[in-house]
Amino acid sequence: MATQLYLLLFSFTLVLSISFGQEAEIEAIQSEKVHPLGAPVVADPQSPEIQRAAKKAVEEFNRIFRGTNYFRLTEVVSAKIQVTNAIQYIITARIGKTRCKKMEAVDLETCALTKKVLNCDFDVQFHPSDEQYKLTYQKCKR
């Protein structure tokens, strides 16, 4: 028992001498790649979520565009996602003019493309509560 008490006292003395002999090191904690709440975040252009939003943007583009032929999504170049009260998709895409006329009921995936390609910026809002997509911005150029 005396040996254990002596060992305990020795250990305690050793710990105290070590701790008083050294200054505490304070290491700053640094965060990496932290995005501000609600800020757009880069997303994978090939993800199903981005592809779905881009196709919805092209559907709406076809509805409001006055041309006689449909356009089809050919490539999503880049994408960002911003989450607020809805999910905002900020998409840069290429769309190609098809040979299919708007008067026809067609599957756009089977429509042959012409040489005309547009580079488009789309902003698409998705409201999870009602599962609706809304094109809020579109700008296309050759």
N, C-alpha and C positions, 0 to 999 in steps of 0.2 A: 504494500500500500504506500509506503514511504517512497518507494522507487517511482511509482506512478505519479505521485504528487510532485516529486522532484522533477520528473520528465515534463509534466504539465507546466510547472513554473518556468522551466528552462525554455520551453516552446513559446510561452507567452512573452518572455523577456526577449527572445530572438525576434519574434514578430514585431514587437514594439520598436526595437532598435533598427530594424530594417525599414519600417514604415516612417519613422521620424527622420531617418537619414536621407530619404528621397522625397523630392517634390512630386506632387501628383501631376500626371500628364493629362492635359485636356486636349482631346482631338476633336476638331470640328467635323461635324457630320455634313457631308455634301450629297445632295441628291443629283441624280443623273436623269436626263430626259423626262423631267416632270413638266407636264403641260398644264397651263392655267385652266381652271375649271371652266368649261364651256368653249375652250379654244379648239379650232379645227385640228384634227390629228390625221397624219398621212395614213392611207389605207391601201390594201392590196387591190390593184385594178382588176385582178382576175377572180377575186372572191365572189361567190354567188350573190351576196348581198349587194355589192357594187354593180354587178352585171344586171341584176334585176332592176335597180334604180335607173341605170343607164337605158335599159330597154323601155322603161316607162317614160323616160324623157323623150326618146325617139318617137314613141307612140303619140305623145302629145304634140311634138314637133310636126309630125305628119298631119295631125288634125288641124293645126292652125296655119301650116304652110300652104300657100295658094297654088303651088305647082300641081301638075297633073299626075306625076308619078310619086310612088312611095320612096322613102329613104330607109336604109337599114343600118343598124349598128355594125361597124366593121372592127373597131378597136377602142378600148378604153385606154387612153394614154396615161392618165394620172387621176387620182381620187383622194379626197379628204372627207372625213366625217366630223360633224360638229353636233354635239348633243346639247339641246336646251330643253324647251318644253316639247320639242319634236326632234326628229333626227334629220339633219340637213346633210345631203350628199352634194359635194362640190366636185364636179366631174369634168374632165377634159377628154373629149372623144372624137373619133373620126366616124363620119357616117357617109355611106355611099348611096348614090341615086340608083334605083333599080329600074328595070324595064316594066315592072308591074304598074298598071294604071290604078288610080284611086277608086275608080268606079267598080273595080273587080274585088270580090271577096277572095283574098289570097293569104297564104302563109308566107310572110316576109322572108323567112329563112330559105325558102326555095326560089325566091325571085333572083334572076340574074342581075348582076351589077353592071352599070355603065362605067365610063371612065371618070365621071364627075364625083369628086370627094370633097366633103366639107369638114373643116376643123371647127368643132363646137365646144363652147363652155356651157354647161348646164348646172343649175342649182335645183335640186329636187328635195322637197320636204316629204317626210314620211311620218304620219301620225299613227303610232301603235294602237291607240285607243279605238280607231275605226278602220285601221289597216288601209288607209288611203294615201296615194302618192299625189303630189301636186308639183308641177313644174313652176318654179318661182322666178327663174331667170334663164334666158337662152340667148346666145349670140354665136352665130355661125359665119364663117368666111371661108373662101377658097384657099 
